[in-house]
Amino acid sequence: MDNDMQRENDNRRSVIKMGTVEKNRFSELLEELLNTAEIKNANLAKSLQYDVSYISKWISGRMLPAEKTKRKVMEDLSKDCFTDDNCS
């Protein structure tokens, strides 16, 4: 198992231990950027080569990606938003 996948599993365990799921800043920003850019969860999952269920869990706050993945997702979505007419 690579380090990113291990971190995601660790994050998932931490969230489950908390009992309740609160949206975190990453989840809120991800949802907002996806909505603004009019990008579907399935499209993001395909571009990142992740299962769409991971994207849904990231948005709900039930699971978080590794820091490296968070940065890539936010950078890519921000670029898409700033170069796409849908985000103006």
HUMO-V636667 format. One record per run of one state. SS is the DSSP state (A for helix, B for strand, O for the rest). FROM is the first residue (numbers start at 0). LEN is the number of residues. If there is no record, write none. Layout:
BEGIN
ss->[SS;SS]
from->[FROM;FROM]
len->[LEN;LEN]
END
This chain:
BEGIN
ss->[O;A;O;A;O;A;O;A;O;A;O;A;O]
from->[0;2;18;24;37;40;48;51;60;66;83;84;87]
len->[2;16;6;13;3;8;3;9;6;17;1;3;1]
END
